[in-house]
Amino acid sequence: METLLLDAIRSLILIIEGIGVLVILGGFIYSTGVWLRGLRTVESHLAYLTFRRRSVRGLILGLEFLVAADIIRTVIIDYTLDSLLMLGLIVLIRSFLVFALHLEIEGRLPWHPAAPE
């Protein structure tokens, strides 16, 4: 019974990781398509900024799925000190990456309000 549950959880983890990868790839493919169409209609710099913003959003959302899968794996399947330290490092790197990406695309720190348009 326990191995059946662990196998189901491992399958769930693989599905969540797959969704994360698909979200990242889908975000880049969608962003690239919008960017290529935008090159014909708007200024190329504006199209590039829109491409960056859309692709980073897909990357951040995909990372959320991948981190969720790592948390499930660490807490339920591989609960060792090494895996906890690795998870902490992954979450730390991911947090820094999201912070840096947010600063890159928004041009402001996350806790500063957006400028009125």
Secondary structure as GFF3:
##gff-version 3
##sequence-region A 1 117
A	DSSP	alpha_helix	2	41	.	.	.	ID=ss1
A	DSSP	alpha_helix	44	72	.	.	.	ID=ss2
A	DSSP	pi_helix	73	77	.	.	.	ID=ss3
A	DSSP	alpha_helix	81	106	.	.	.	ID=ss4
###
